[in-house]
Amino acid sequence: MNRFWSRHNQRPEQARLPGAAPDRAAGPPAALRAHHLSTGYRQGKRTRVVHRDLNLRLRRGALTALLGPNGAGKSTLLRTLAGLQPPLAGEVWLDGRPLHALSAHELARHLAVVLTDRVDVGYMSAYALAALGRYPYTSWDGRLSAADEAIVQEAMRAARCESLAARAAAELSDGERQRVMLARALAQQTPIILLDEPTAFLDLPRRIEIMHLLRDLAHDTGKAFLISTHDLELALRLADELWLMAADGTFAVGTPEEVRRRGDLLRVFADAGEEVHRYLRALGCSGG
């Protein structure tokens, strides 16, 4: 058993489709719930709504992939779920507590976020970058205890980047940097980890490695992982659940098998053209 993260040997519950009451599903409670959530932006007196009335459950011990065309609002939803921007309506709950009621310090102990934005790491080592994940637990001077050091080391082993510890973070490749950023999130010891396009800028072998790693971590640690991605084929093969959003704001949830059978991906990418539709059918998507 992993020393730092509890395992969940039983498979968590299936998430319900949007519109279902988020508290009534059988099985253990979801790590994150969105209840009648609307996302978007307020600019002065104008409001731009991206999604309306979403009811979502993020499963523990599972890798959930958020898919959709560019401009559908994947990053907007992730940022709203992470508390980086306020919802227009509705509420997000983390482990049974409303997100808006959590202080920044409490939120950092519930949820870790890995964004695509480049972080200015200066002359920091890869180990020091991963160790930033302990900031919610350290005192004002940021000094790490022996226990903190052990957690960072374990996080780097879990992210398979312990050999990079002494390297300058600024000199890491995109794939190496992504593993170190994942280690930082793991060192934060949160039950929920959100990643915005973790395979962006990676070549095919590194994309496959990262997706396998994320799935293994979700299953082994019992954490809830939510990623946004454009890697349709890898998501269909490796994710436990898919959240699909179309450019018109419609939303669908299901296992890869369910979304293939229902033809959800063909509807989400309805305007993408016949070549994309042929590709999706080659991946086993039916309907239309």
WOWOUR-V65200 format. One record per helix or strand of 3 or more residues. SS is the DSSP state (H for helix, E for strand). FROM is the first residue (numbers start at 1). LEN is the number of residues. If there is no record, write none. Layout:
BEGIN
SS/FROM/LEN ; SS/FROM/LEN
END
This chain:
BEGIN
E/32/12 ; E/46/13 ; E/62/6 ; H/74/8 ; E/89/6 ; H/99/3 ; H/104/7 ; E/111/4 ; H/126/12 ; H/146/13 ; H/162/3 ; H/169/3 ; H/174/14 ; E/192/5 ; H/204/18 ; E/224/5 ; H/232/7 ; E/241/5 ; E/251/4 ; H/256/7 ; H/264/5 ; H/274/9
END
